[in-house]
């Protein structure tokens, strides 16, 4: 049986409609049985065939009960409704013939059966039920007129019932189709609303900004994951009041409710938690509930830092050549003056200072330009050990390290890795430069080692020194841009090195050395890292 249209879909038919239709059929059967077997039979009028009426009433009652039981199964919807309607038509026709005085009432009761069947069935089945009911009515009329010589109803009444059956079948189909379409639309909208609610809850729950809903008594009625982490174990809704969990936050909230000026300084709710910037908003215009937003100041600072770096990169790119040209002219003039024989030793010392400051200024420009370039990585499969060995040899030849020492500790077997060689050159240069500059104790020579090893799929390079080490408070800020402990530093070397490692899907981290000194570890992906992702 085809199921091409919406009304053919069984899941769109409510079960209660089938139940009430079957229950109405039982009521019809009971009325027919009452007309035949109860004392009402004498009041209604003389029956034409008591045996036929009784047999039909009993059989119809049994069929109605069976259909009532089977009607709970929606999988058999079309056969049950169509078959039940056919049984209704046959029973109504036979009872009408057996009890002519109630023919009009039986025909009127059949109107509901035709309309209900048309509402529950596709159009072709509904109109078929109406045609069968009309045909049965006409056949019973001819049977009574030709065989028994009686006419229980007029032709006008017969034509009106036939017209009513067909019209009600069409109207019933349209009403059923409209109801099913409305039901489908309502279910679709309900599902969409439920999905939106789940999406909203997921978004709020996973927001990095802490969100609290606080009632007039400062009880927390809702808290997302970020707020729960900031408030500790008691941050779950309903566990405790805001006065107990965060007294300072509750005080600021009360000041905001009173219309006073709120302290906008960052607030640390717990010693181990980051500072937050609280914001307040009323949930509804006439509601006592308040929305409390807890913005993590570290996230805000990172965003501001990112905007600053982006602006600095664009600015530095436009000013680079404007700064380099005067520097080149100054350096050239210094070189010419140094070659002059008329410059005494005191002035020559001043020229050296000028030259050093020009080099320092040029280094600052190069570091800032590194933020603007952001070249994409072109990773290659390299032997990390051989690369580090060549790097150490080139560094010794190009840069004078005087009494300082720089050595490579490389295993005998190859250490494959996947990295952009240019980026790795910049990373190691920055790390070695810092190690030679800061990795010394007093006036002792610096001892820097580059150790290469492999652990699993990753390859590692450690840049170690034997200096005084890095304090814990400073280590937490090492990779922040513009952070430096030297008055001559820019604070961009380690930041740019970490950005380059990230561009190569690698990591750069500081590893404390228990025996003293510092270690910066670069973890590079292996040659099959892309295939294993």
For each residue, the residues with C-beta under 8 A, 3 or more apart:
1: 78
2: 8
3: 8 9
4: 8
5: 8 122
6: 9 12 177 180 181 184
7: 12 121 122 123 176 177 180
8: 2 3 4 5 78 122
9: 3 6 12 13
10: 13 74 75 77
11: 74
12: 6 7 9 180 183 184
13: 9 10 17 18 74 77 120 180
14: 17 18 183
15: 18 19 72 74
16: 19 20
17: 13 14 20 21 119 120
18: 13 14 15 21 22 71 72 74 77 80 81 120
19: 15 16 22 23 68 71 72
20: 16 17 23 24
21: 17 18 24 25 71 81 84 116 120
22: 18 19 25 26 64 67 68 71 84
23: 19 20 26 27 68
24: 20 21 27 28 112 113 116
25: 21 22 28 29 64 67 68 84 88 113
26: 22 23 29 30 61 64 65 68
27: 23 24 30 31
28: 24 25 31 32 60 64 88 109 113
29: 25 26 32 33 57 60 61 63 64 91
30: 26 27 33 34 61
31: 27 28 34 35 109
32: 28 29 35 36 53 56 57 60 61 91 95 106
33: 29 30 36 37 38 57 58 60 61
34: 30 31 37 38 40
35: 31 32 38 40 41 44 53 57 95 99 102
36: 32 33 41 47 50 53 54 57 95 98 99
37: 33 34 41 54 57
38: 33 34 35 41
39: 42 43
40: 34 35 43 44
41: 35 36 37 38 44 47
42: 39
43: 39 40
44: 35 40 41 99 101 102
45: 99 100 101 102
46: 101
47: 36 41 50 53 98 99 100
48: 52 97 98 99 100 148 150
49: 52 53 97 98
50: 36 47 53 54 98
51: 54 55
52: 48 49 55 56 94 97 98
53: 32 35 36 47 49 50 56 57 94 95 98 99
54: 36 37 50 51 57 58
55: 51 52 58 59
56: 32 52 53 59 60 91 94 95 98
57: 29 32 33 35 36 37 53 54 60 61 95
58: 33 54 55 61 62
59: 55 56 62 63 91
60: 28 29 32 33 56 57 63 64 87 91 95
61: 26 29 30 32 33 57 58 64 65
62: 58 59 65 66
63: 29 59 60 66 67 84 87 91
64: 22 25 26 28 29 60 61 67 68
65: 26 61 62 68 69
66: 62 63 69 70
67: 22 25 63 64 70 71 80 83 84 87
68: 19 22 23 25 26 64 65 71
69: 65 66 72
70: 66 67 73 76 80
71: 18 19 21 22 67 68 80 84
72: 15 18 19 69
73: 70 76 80
74: 10 11 13 15 18 77
75: 10
76: 70 73 79 80
77: 10 13 18 74 80 81 120
78: 1 8 81 82 121 122 125
79: 76 82 83
80: 18 67 70 71 73 76 77 83 84
81: 18 21 77 78 84 85 117 120 121 125
82: 78 79 85 86 117 121 125 128 129
83: 67 79 80 86 87
84: 21 22 25 63 67 71 80 81 87 88 117
85: 81 82 88 89 113 114 117 129 132
86: 82 83 89 90 129 132
87: 60 63 67 83 84 90 91
88: 25 28 84 85 91 92 110 113
89: 85 86 92 93 110 113 129 132 133 136
90: 86 87 93 94 136
91: 29 32 56 59 60 63 87 88 94 95
92: 88 89 95 96 106 107 109 110 113 133 136
93: 89 90 96 97 136 137 139 140
94: 52 53 56 90 91 97 98
95: 32 35 36 53 56 57 60 91 92 98 99 102 106
96: 92 93 99 100 102 103 106 107 140 152
97: 48 49 52 93 94 100 140 143 144
98: 36 47 48 49 50 52 53 56 94 95
99: 35 36 44 45 47 48 53 95 96 102 103 106
100: 45 47 48 96 97 103 144 150 152
101: 44 45 46 152
102: 35 44 45 95 96 99 105 106
103: 96 99 100 106 107 152 153
104: 107 108 153 157
105: 102 108 109
106: 32 92 95 96 99 102 103 109 110
107: 92 96 103 104 110 111 137 161
108: 104 105 111
109: 28 31 92 105 106 112 113
110: 88 89 92 106 107 113 114 133 165
111: 107 108 114 115 161 164 165 168
112: 24 109 115 116
113: 24 25 28 85 88 89 92 109 110 116 117 133
114: 85 110 111 117 118 129 130 133 165 168 169 172
115: 111 112 118 119 168 169 171 172
116: 21 24 112 113 119 120 172
117: 81 82 84 85 113 114 120 121 125 126 129 169 172
118: 114 115 121 123 126 127 129 130 168 169 170 171 172 173 176
119: 17 115 116 126 172 173 175 176 179
120: 13 17 18 21 77 81 116 117 176
121: 7 78 81 82 117 118 125 126 129 173
122: 5 7 8 78 125 126
123: 7 118 126 127 173
124: 127 128
125: 78 81 82 117 121 122 128 129
126: 117 118 119 121 122 123 129 130 169 170 172 173
127: 118 123 124 130 131 166 169 170 173
128: 82 124 125 131 132
129: 82 85 86 89 114 117 118 121 125 126 132 133 169
130: 114 118 126 127 133 134 165 166 168 169 170
131: 127 128 134 135 166
132: 85 86 89 128 129 135 136
133: 89 92 110 113 114 129 130 136 137 165
134: 130 131 137 138 161 162 165 166
135: 131 132 138 139
136: 89 90 92 93 132 133 139 140
137: 93 107 133 134 140 141 158 161 162 165
138: 134 135 141 142 158 162
139: 93 135 136 142 143
140: 93 96 97 136 137 143 144
141: 137 138 144 145 151 152 153 158
142: 138 139 145 146
143: 97 139 140 146 147 148
144: 97 100 140 141 147 148 150 151 152
145: 141 142 148 149 150 151
146: 142 143 149
147: 143 144
148: 48 143 144 145
149: 145 146
150: 48 100 144 145
151: 141 144 145 154
152: 96 100 101 103 141 144
153: 103 104 141 157 158
154: 151 157 158
155: 158 159
156: 159 160
157: 104 153 154 160 161
158: 137 138 141 153 154 155 161 162
159: 155 156 162 163
160: 156 157 163 164
161: 107 111 134 137 157 158 164 165
162: 134 137 138 158 159 165 166
163: 159 160 166 167
164: 111 160 161 167 168
165: 110 111 114 130 133 134 137 161 162 168 169
166: 127 130 131 134 162 163 169 170
167: 163 164 170 171
168: 111 114 115 118 130 164 165 171 172
169: 114 115 117 118 126 127 129 130 165 166 172 173
170: 118 126 127 130 166 167 173 174
171: 115 118 167 168 174 175
172: 114 115 116 117 118 119 126 168 169 175 176
173: 118 119 121 123 126 127 169 170 176 177
174: 170 171 177 178
175: 119 171 172 178 179
176: 7 118 119 120 172 173 179 180
177: 6 7 173 174 180 181
178: 174 175 181 182
179: 119 175 176 182 183
180: 6 7 12 13 176 177 183 184
181: 6 177 178 184 185
182: 178 179 185 186
183: 12 14 179 180 186 187
184: 6 12 180 181 187 188
185: 181 182 188 189
186: 182 183 189 190
187: 183 184 190 191
188: 184 185 191 192
189: 185 186 192 193
190: 186 187 193 194
191: 187 188 194 195
192: 188 189 195 196
193: 189 190 196 197
194: 190 191 197 198
195: 191 192 198 199
196: 192 193 199 200
197: 193 194 200 201
198: 194 195 201 202
199: 195 196 202 203
200: 196 197 203 204
201: 197 198 204 205
202: 198 199 205 206
203: 199 200 206 207
204: 200 201 207 211 224
205: 201 202 224 225
206: 202 203 224 225
207: 203 204 210 211 224 226
208: 226 296 299
209: 226 293 294 295 296
210: 207 223 224 226 227 229 230 231 276 292 293 294 295 296
211: 204 207 222 223 224 226 227 291 292 293 294
212: 220 222 223 227 242 291 292 294
213: 220 221 222 223 237 283 289 290 291 292
214: 218 219 220 221 242 253 289 290 292
215: 218 219 221 288 289 290
216: 288 289
217: 241
218: 214 215 241 242 243 250 253
219: 214 215 238 241 242
220: 212 213 214 223 231 235 236 237 238 239 240 241 242 245
221: 213 214 215 237 238 289
222: 211 212 213 237
223: 210 211 212 213 220 227 228 231 235 236 237
224: 204 205 206 207 210 211 227 228
225: 205 206 228 229
226: 207 208 209 210 211 229 230 294 296
227: 210 211 212 223 224 230 231 235 292 294
228: 223 224 225 231 235 236
229: 210 225 226 232 235 273
230: 210 226 227 235 269 270 273 274 276 294 296
231: 210 220 223 227 228 234 235 245 246 269
232: 229 235 245 269 270 273
233: 236 239
234: 231 239 240 244 245
235: 220 223 227 228 229 230 231 232 239 245
236: 220 223 228 233 239
237: 213 220 221 222 223
238: 219 220 221
239: 220 233 234 235 236
240: 220 234 244 245
241: 217 218 219 220 244 245 250
242: 212 214 218 219 220 245 246 249 250 253
243: 218 247 250
244: 234 240 241 247
245: 220 231 232 234 235 240 241 242 249 269
246: 231 242 249 250 269
247: 243 244 250 251
248: 251 252 267 269
249: 242 245 246 252 253 267 269 278 292
250: 218 241 242 243 246 247 253 254
251: 247 248 254 255
252: 248 249 255 256 262 263 267 278 280
253: 214 218 242 249 250 256 257 278 280 290 292
254: 250 251 257 258
255: 251 252 258 260 261 262 263
256: 252 253 259 260 262 280
257: 253 254 290
258: 254 255
259: 256
260: 255 256
261: 255
262: 252 255 256 278 280
263: 252 255
264: 277
265:
266: 275 276 277 297
267: 248 249 252 275 276 277 278
268: 271 273 274 275 276
269: 230 231 232 245 246 248 249 273 276 294
270: 230 232 273
271: 268
272:
273: 229 230 232 268 269 270 276
274: 230 268 296 297 298
275: 266 267 268 296 297 298
276: 210 230 266 267 268 269 273 294 295 296 297
277: 264 266 267 294 295 297 300
278: 249 252 253 262 267 292 293 294 295
279: 292 293 295
280: 252 253 256 262 290 291 292 293
281: 290 291 293
282: 285 287 289 290 291
283: 213 287 289 290 291
284: 287 289
285: 282
286:
287: 282 283 284
288: 215 216
289: 213 214 215 216 221 282 283 284
290: 213 214 215 253 257 280 281 282 283
291: 211 212 213 280 281 282 283
292: 210 211 212 213 214 227 249 253 278 279 280
293: 209 210 211 278 279 280 281
294: 209 210 211 212 226 227 230 269 276 277 278
295: 209 210 276 277 278 279 299 300
296: 208 209 210 226 230 274 275 276 299 300
297: 266 274 275 276 277 300 301
298: 274 275 301 302
299: 208 295 296 302 303
300: 277 295 296 297 303 304
301: 297 298 304 305
302: 298 299 305 306
303: 299 300 306 307
304: 300 301 307 308
305: 301 302 308 309 480 481
306: 302 303 309 310
307: 303 304 310 311
308: 304 305 311 312
309: 305 306 312 313 371 481
310: 306 307 313 314
311: 307 308 314 315
312: 308 309 315 316 368 371 372
313: 309 310 316 317 368 371 372 374
314: 310 311 317 318 372
315: 311 312 318 319
316: 312 313 319 320 365 368 369 371 372
317: 313 314 320 369 372
318: 314 315 322
319: 315 316 322 323
320: 316 317 323 324 365 369
321: 324 325
322: 318 319 325 326
323: 319 320 326 327 361 365
324: 320 321 327 328 362 365
325: 321 322 328 329
326: 322 323 329 330
327: 323 324 330 331 358 361 362 365
328: 324 325 331 332
329: 325 326 332 333
330: 326 327 333 334 354 358
331: 327 328 334 335 355 358
332: 328 329 335 336
333: 329 330 336 337
334: 330 331 337 338 351 354 355 358
335: 331 332 338 339
336: 332 333 339 340
337: 333 334 340 343 347 351
338: 334 335 343 348 351
339: 335 336
340: 336 337 343
341:
342:
343: 337 338 340 347 348 351
344: 347 348
345: 348 349
346: 349 350
347: 337 343 344 350 351
348: 338 343 344 345 351 352
349: 345 346 352 353
350: 346 347 353 354
351: 334 337 338 343 347 348 354 355
352: 348 349 355 356
353: 349 350 356 357
354: 330 334 350 351 357 358
355: 331 334 351 352 358 359
356: 352 353 359 360
357: 353 354 360 361
358: 327 330 331 334 354 355 361 362
359: 355 356 362 363
360: 356 357 363 364 488
361: 323 327 357 358 364 365
362: 324 327 358 359 365 366
363: 359 360 366 367 490
364: 360 361 367 368 490
365: 316 320 323 324 327 361 362 368 369
366: 362 363 369 370
367: 363 364 370 371 490 492 493 496
368: 312 313 316 364 365 371 372 490 492
369: 316 317 320 365 366 372 373
370: 366 367 373 426 492 496
371: 309 312 313 316 367 368 374 481 492 496 499
372: 312 313 314 316 317 368 369
373: 369 370
374: 313 371 499 503
375: 422 423 503
376: 503
377: 419 420 423 500 503 504
378: 420 422
379: 418 419 420 504 505
380: 418 419 420 421
381: 416 417 418 527
382: 386 387 416 417 418 419 421
383: 386 387 414 415 416 417
384: 387 388 415 416 417 419 452 459 461 524
385: 388 389 410 411 414 415 452
386: 382 383 389 390 410 414
387: 382 383 384 390 391 421 424
388: 384 385 391 392 408 410 428 450 452 461
389: 385 386 392 393 408 410
390: 386 387 393 394
391: 387 388 394 395 408 425 428 450
392: 388 389 395 396 406 407 408 450
393: 389 390 396 397
394: 390 391 397 398
395: 391 392 398 399 401 406 429 432
396: 392 393 399 401 406
397: 393 394
398: 394 395
399: 395 396
400:
401: 395 396 404 405 406 436 446
402: 445
403: 445
404: 401 436 440 445 446 447 448
405: 401 445 446 447 448
406: 392 395 396 401 432 436 448 449 450
407: 392 448 449 450
408: 388 389 391 392 449 450 452
409: 449 450 451 452
410: 385 386 388 389 415 452
411: 385 415 452 453 454
412:
413:
414: 383 385 386
415: 383 384 385 410 411 452 453 454 459
416: 381 382 383 384 459 526 527
417: 381 382 383 384 458 459 524 525 526 527
418: 379 380 381 382 504 524 525 526 527 529 530
419: 377 379 380 382 384 423 424 504 506 524 525
420: 377 378 379 380 423 424 503 504
421: 380 382 387 424 425
422: 375 378 425 426
423: 375 377 419 420 426 427 500 501 503 504
424: 387 419 420 421 427 428 504 522 524
425: 391 421 422 428 429
426: 370 422 423 429 430 496 497 500
427: 423 424 430 431 497 500 501 508 522
428: 388 391 424 425 431 432 450 461 463 522
429: 395 425 426 432 433
430: 426 427 433 434 493 494 496 497
431: 427 428 434 435 463 497 520 522
432: 395 406 428 429 435 436 448 450 463
433: 429 430 436 437 493
434: 430 431 437 438 439 493 494 520
435: 431 432 438 439 446 448 463 464 465 467 518 520
436: 401 404 406 432 433 439 440 446 448 465
437: 433 434 446 486
438: 434 435 465 467 486 518
439: 434 435 436 446 447 448 465 466 467 517 518
440: 404 436 443 444 445 446 465 466 467
441: 444 466 467 468
442:
443: 440
444: 440 441
445: 402 403 404 405 440
446: 401 404 405 435 436 437 439 440 465 466 467
447: 404 405 439 465 466
448: 404 405 406 407 432 435 436 439 463 464 465
449: 406 407 408 409 462 463 464 465
450: 388 391 392 406 407 408 409 428 432 461 462 463 464
451: 409 461 462 464
452: 384 385 388 408 409 410 411 415 459 460 461
453: 411 415 459 460 462
454: 411 415 458 459 460
455: 458 460
456: 526
457: 525 526 528 529 532
458: 417 454 455 523 524 525 526
459: 384 415 416 417 452 453 454 523 524 525 526
460: 452 453 454 455 521 522 523 524
461: 384 388 428 450 451 452 521 522 524
462: 449 450 451 453 511 519 520 521 522
463: 428 431 432 435 448 449 450 519 520 521 522
464: 435 448 449 450 451 513 517 518 519
465: 435 436 438 439 440 446 447 448 449 517 518
466: 439 440 441 446 447 516 517
467: 435 438 439 440 441 446 516 517 518
468: 441 516
469: 512 513 516 517 518
470: 474 475 478 510 512 518
471: 474 475
472: 475 476
473: 476 477
474: 470 471 477 478 485
475: 470 471 472 478 510 512
476: 472 473
477: 473 474 480 483
478: 470 474 475 483 494 510
479: 494 495 498 508
480: 305 477 483 491 495
481: 305 309 371 491 492 495
482: 490 491 492 495
483: 477 478 480 491
484: 489 490 491
485: 474 489
486: 437 438 489
487:
488: 360
489: 484 485 486 493
490: 363 364 367 368 482 484 493
491: 480 481 482 483 484 495
492: 367 368 370 371 481 482 495 496
493: 367 430 433 434 489 490 496 497
494: 430 434 478 479 497 498 508
495: 479 480 481 482 491 492 498 499
496: 367 370 371 426 430 492 493 499 500
497: 426 427 430 431 493 494 500 501 508
498: 479 494 495 501 502 508
499: 371 374 495 496 502 503
500: 377 423 426 427 496 497 503 504
501: 423 427 497 498 504 506 507 508 522
502: 498 499 505 506 507
503: 374 375 376 377 420 423 499 500
504: 377 379 418 419 420 423 424 500 501 524 525
505: 379 502 525 529
506: 419 501 502 522 523 524 525
507: 501 502 522 523
508: 427 479 494 497 498 501 520 521 522 523
509: 520 521 523
510: 470 475 478 518 519 520 521
511: 462 519 520 521
512: 469 470 475 518 519
513: 464 469 516 517 518 519
514:
515:
516: 466 467 468 469 513
517: 439 464 465 466 467 469 513
518: 435 438 439 464 465 467 469 470 510 512 513
519: 462 463 464 510 511 512 513
520: 431 434 435 462 463 508 509 510 511
521: 460 461 462 463 508 509 510 511
522: 424 427 428 431 460 461 462 463 501 506 507 508
523: 458 459 460 506 507 508 509
524: 384 417 418 419 424 458 459 460 461 504 506
525: 417 418 419 457 458 459 504 505 506 529 530
526: 416 417 418 456 457 458 459 529
527: 381 416 417 418
528: 457 531 532
529: 418 457 505 525 526 532 533
530: 418 525 533
531: 528
532: 457 528 529
533: 529 530
